[in-house]
């Protein structure tokens, strides 16, 4: 059994993964979190490895997967300033479980590491040098998913993938431009607040809005709360709202948020296609493939001029990868069902096998 952790403030998501099946749960990250996880996990003697998702590696952690060593905790502590709410949970969980299960391998999965090699023109902000030296730059996120999608696309299309735009559709939609498996750009910046509006995040916004709010008496803590947790789909619809709410329900209630999502996705796909100098593969990734197919068709209809044409067929009943390309179309279009637990489990198994004689 693998024991896997993913921070989701104010909750901790965790998963007992065994024999290809994920038994996932979550608990409030408070005084009782360890007891609840320990009770839910069952027999700890069955645990052969523990994995932790680090949402932001900052300028310290640049490998997607690390075998945890005594120095790892110090490195994770150094990243807390980049994404405090998330990274602090990972740091505390890592510290507790490495002490609880010292005799088995522990792995750290970094969601920004895939983008650590962004070209300077994509990763550099036009701010004074003293700010850049403190680590202020574009870091991206969801790197584990985008790297997994690249590998899945190569498998699906027989390796015929060179220039690819990878679109993750979900509560925090984001996009990456990839060439030969390397990241060239992404919509997420210093933190996941930048980019496409999310379930509760504002997305791209003029930085002077922060000072306008502060000058009117709003504290910086309150500003962070507004832009990170009270904006996005929630603000547009005036209620709690996730990605799946934009796929169904009364059209009059979701039109504005859905239209903005489509607009931004189309805008970034177009920009990244120009950046890549053309496109041979457009990959969509989501936890909800069947429900997302209509939205994907709307997005792809905007790129008919690039030769994007989708098969009229629906999705096969089983599997996690679908070729949506119509016969004779000039561009590959794929859809992948993502599961972060399975991705972390596959990486863990690979790391364990590497250690075998």
C-alpha positions in Angstrom: 0.0 0.0 0.0 1.1 3.6 -0.8 0.1 6.4 1.5 -0.3 9.7 -0.4 -0.9 13.3 0.7 -2.1 16.4 -1.0 -2.8 19.7 0.8 -6.1 21.5 0.2 -6.4 24.2 2.8 -8.1 24.1 5.2 -8.2 20.3 4.5 -5.6 17.6 4.0 -6.5 15.2 1.2 -5.0 11.7 1.6 -5.1 8.4 -0.2 -4.4 4.8 0.6 -3.4 3.4 -2.8 -3.3 -0.4 -3.3 -3.6 -2.8 -6.2 -4.4 0.0 -8.6 -7.3 1.3 -6.5 -7.3 4.6 -4.7 -9.2 4.9 -1.4 -9.2 8.7 -0.9 -10.5 10.9 1.9 -9.9 14.2 3.5 -9.9 15.8 6.9 -9.7 19.2 8.4 -6.0 20.0 9.0 -6.4 20.6 12.8 -5.4 18.9 16.0 -6.9 15.6 15.0 -5.5 15.2 11.5 -2.9 12.6 12.3 -5.2 10.4 14.4 -7.8 10.5 11.7 -5.4 9.6 8.9 -3.8 6.8 11.0 -7.2 5.3 11.8 -8.4 5.5 8.2 -5.2 4.1 6.7 -5.5 0.9 8.7 -2.6 -1.5 9.1 0.5 0.7 8.7 2.6 -2.4 8.3 1.2 -2.7 4.8 2.6 0.8 3.8 5.6 0.4 1.5 6.1 4.1 0.7 4.7 7.5 1.5 4.3 10.4 -1.0 3.7 14.1 -0.5 2.6 16.7 -3.0 4.4 20.0 -2.7 2.4 22.6 -4.6 5.2 25.1 -4.9 8.9 24.3 -4.9 10.0 27.9 -5.2 13.6 28.3 -6.3 14.8 25.4 -4.1 13.2 22.3 -5.4 13.6 21.7 -9.2 13.1 17.9 -9.5 9.6 16.6 -10.0 10.2 13.6 -7.8 12.7 13.4 -4.8 13.5 10.7 -2.4 13.2 12.3 1.0 16.5 12.7 2.9 17.2 14.4 6.2 17.9 17.6 4.3 14.5 17.5 2.5 12.5 18.9 5.4 14.8 22.0 5.5 14.3 22.5 1.8 10.5 22.3 2.1 10.5 24.7 5.0 12.4 27.2 2.8 9.5 27.0 0.3 6.7 27.9 2.7 7.0 31.6 1.9 6.0 30.9 -1.7 2.6 29.3 -1.0 2.2 29.4 2.8 -1.3 27.9 3.2 -0.4 24.8 1.1 3.3 24.3 1.7 3.1 24.6 5.5 0.7 21.6 5.5 3.0 19.5 3.4 5.9 20.4 5.7 4.1 19.4 8.8 2.8 16.2 7.3 6.2 15.2 5.9 7.8 15.8 9.3 5.2 13.7 11.2 5.1 10.7 8.9 8.9 10.4 8.3 9.1 10.0 12.1 6.2 7.6 12.2 7.5 5.4 9.4 11.2 5.8 9.3 12.0 2.4 7.7 10.3 2.9 4.3 11.0 5.3 1.4 9.3 8.7 1.4 8.9 10.7 -1.8 8.3 14.4 -2.5 6.4 15.3 -5.6 6.9 19.0 -6.7 4.2 20.5 -8.9 6.3 23.5 -10.0 9.5 21.6 -10.9 8.5 20.7 -14.5 8.5 24.5 -15.2 11.8 25.2 -13.5 13.4 25.2 -17.0 11.2 27.8 -18.5 13.1 30.1 -20.9 14.1 33.4 -19.3 11.8 35.3 -21.6 8.8 33.3 -20.2 9.9 33.1 -16.6 11.2 36.6 -15.9 9.0 39.4 -14.6 9.9 42.9 -15.5 10.6 44.0 -11.9 13.8 45.4 -10.3 16.7 43.0 -10.0 16.6 42.9 -6.2 13.1 41.4 -6.4 14.1 38.9 -9.0 17.0 37.8 -6.8 14.5 37.0 -4.0 12.8 34.5 -6.3 10.1 36.6 -7.8 9.4 34.9 -11.2 7.0 32.7 -13.0 6.9 29.1 -11.5 3.8 27.5 -13.1 2.0 24.6 -11.4 0.3 21.3 -12.2 3.6 20.2 -13.7 3.1 16.6 -12.7 -0.2 16.5 -14.7 1.2 18.3 -17.8 4.3 16.0 -17.9 2.1 13.0 -17.6 -0.2 14.3 -20.4 2.9 14.7 -22.7 3.9 11.1 -22.1 0.3 9.9 -22.6 0.0 11.9 -25.9 3.2 10.3 -27.2 1.8 6.9 -26.4 -1.5 7.6 -28.0 -0.1 9.1 -31.2 2.8 6.8 -31.6 5.4 9.4 -30.6 4.3 11.8 -33.3 4.1 14.7 -30.9 6.5 17.7 -31.1 4.6 20.9 -30.5 1.8 20.5 -27.9 -0.5 22.7 -25.9 -1.7 21.0 -22.8 -5.0 22.2 -21.3 -6.0 21.2 -17.8 -9.8 21.8 -17.3 -11.0 21.9 -13.7 -11.4 24.1 -10.7 -8.1 25.7 -11.5 -7.9 25.5 -15.3 -4.4 26.2 -16.6 -2.5 25.7 -19.9 1.1 24.8 -20.8 3.1 25.1 -24.1 5.4 22.1 -24.6 8.0 21.4 -27.2 9.6 18.0 -27.3 8.5 17.4 -23.7 10.0 20.7 -22.4 7.9 23.5 -21.0 8.1 26.8 -22.9 5.4 28.7 -21.1 2.4 28.4 -18.9 -0.5 30.4 -17.6 0.2 30.2 -13.9 2.8 32.6 -12.6 4.4 33.2 -9.2 1.5 31.5 -7.6 -1.7 29.9 -9.0 -3.6 33.2 -8.5 -2.2 34.4 -11.9 -3.6 33.0 -15.1 -7.1 31.9 -15.9 -9.8 32.6 -13.3 -10.4 29.6 -11.1 -13.0 28.4 -8.6 -12.1 31.1 -6.1 -9.1 32.9 -7.7 -9.2 36.1 -9.7 -6.7 35.1 -12.5 -4.9 37.8 -14.4 -5.4 41.2 -12.9 -3.8 44.6 -12.9 -1.4 44.7 -9.9 -2.5 48.3 -9.1 -5.9 46.8 -8.0 -4.0 45.7 -4.8 -2.9 49.3 -4.0 -6.4 50.6 -4.8 -7.9 48.2 -2.3 -5.2 49.0 0.3 -5.6 52.7 0.0 -9.3 52.3 0.7 -8.6 50.6 4.0 -8.4 46.9 3.1 -5.5 45.1 4.7 -3.1 43.0 2.7 -4.3 39.9 4.5 -7.9 40.8 3.4 -6.7 41.5 -0.1 -5.1 38.1 -0.4 -8.4 36.5 0.9 -10.4 38.4 -1.7 -8.3 37.7 -4.7 -7.4 34.1 -3.8 -10.6 32.8 -2.1 -13.5 35.1 -2.9 -13.0 35.7 -6.6 -13.1 33.6 -9.8 -16.3 31.6 -10.6 -17.5 32.2 -7.0 -17.5 36.0 -7.5 -18.9 35.9 -11.0 -21.9 33.8 -10.0 -22.3 35.2 -6.4 -22.1 31.7 -4.8 -19.9 28.7 -4.3 -19.1 27.4 -7.7 -16.8 24.8 -9.2 -15.8 23.8 -12.7 -18.5 21.2 -12.9 -21.2 23.8 -12.2 -20.2 25.5 -15.5 -20.9 22.3 -17.4 -24.6 22.0 -16.4 -27.5 23.6 -14.7 -29.5 26.7 -15.7 -27.7 28.4 -18.6 -28.7 31.9 -17.5 -26.9 31.3 -14.2 -23.6 30.2 -15.6 -23.3 31.9 -19.0 -20.9 34.7 -17.9 -18.4 32.5 -16.0 -18.5 29.8 -18.8 -18.0 32.4 -21.5 -15.0 33.9 -19.7 -13.5 30.5 -19.2 -13.8 29.6 -22.9 -12.5 33.1 -23.9 -9.4 32.8 -21.8 -8.7 29.2 -22.8 -9.0 30.1 -26.5 -6.8 33.2 -26.0 -4.0 31.2 -24.4 -4.2 28.3 -26.8 -3.8 30.8 -29.7 -0.9 32.6 -28.0 0.9 29.4 -27.2 0.4 28.1 -30.7 2.1 31.2 -32.1 4.9 30.8 -29.5 5.5 27.2 -30.7 5.4 28.2 -34.3 2.5 25.9 -35.0 0.9 23.0 -33.3 0.6 19.2 -33.9 -1.2 18.2 -30.7 -3.8 19.8 -28.6 -4.3 17.8 -25.3 -7.2 18.3 -22.9 -6.9 16.9 -19.3 -9.7 16.8 -16.8 -11.0 14.7 -14.0 -14.5 14.8 -15.7 -14.0 13.8 -19.4 -17.6 12.8 -20.2 -19.0 16.0 -18.8 -16.3 18.2 -20.4 -16.7 16.9 -23.9 -19.3 19.6 -24.8 -17.1 22.4 -23.5 -14.1 21.0 -25.4 -16.1 20.9 -28.7 -16.9 24.6 -28.1 -13.3 25.5 -27.6 -12.1 23.5 -30.6 -14.7 25.0 -32.9 -12.8 28.3 -32.5 -9.7 26.6 -34.1 -11.2 25.3 -37.3 -8.9 27.6 -39.2 -5.9 25.7 -37.8 -7.3 22.4 -39.0 -8.8 21.3 -35.7 -11.7 18.9 -36.3 -13.1 16.5 -33.8 -14.6 13.1 -34.4 -18.4 13.2 -33.9 -18.2 10.0 -31.8 -18.6 10.1 -28.1 -16.1 8.6 -25.6 -15.5 4.9 -25.2 -16.9 3.6 -21.9 -13.5 2.6 -20.4 -10.0 4.0 -20.3 -8.3 7.3 -19.5 -7.1 8.3 -22.9 -9.2 9.2 -26.0 -8.2 10.3 -29.5 -10.7 12.9 -30.5 -9.2 13.7 -33.9 -11.5 13.4 -36.9 -10.4 11.4 -39.9 -8.1 13.5 -42.2 -7.7 16.3 -39.7 -4.3 18.1 -39.7 -3.9 18.2 -35.9 -4.1 15.6 -33.1 -6.6 16.3 -30.4 -6.7 14.1 -27.3 -8.5 13.9 -24.0 -7.1 12.4 -20.8 -8.7 11.6 -17.5 -6.4 12.8 -14.8 -6.1 11.3 -11.3 -3.3 12.8 -9.2 -3.3 9.8 -6.9 -2.6 7.4 -9.8 0.1 9.8 -11.1 1.8 9.9 -7.7 1.4 6.1 -7.3 3.0 5.4 -10.7 5.9 7.7 -9.9 6.3 6.1 -6.5 6.4 2.6 -8.0 9.0 3.7 -10.5 11.2 5.1 -7.7 10.8 1.9 -5.7 11.8 -0.2 -8.7 14.9 1.9 -9.4 16.1 1.0 -5.9 15.7 -2.8 -6.5 18.9 -4.7 -7.3 
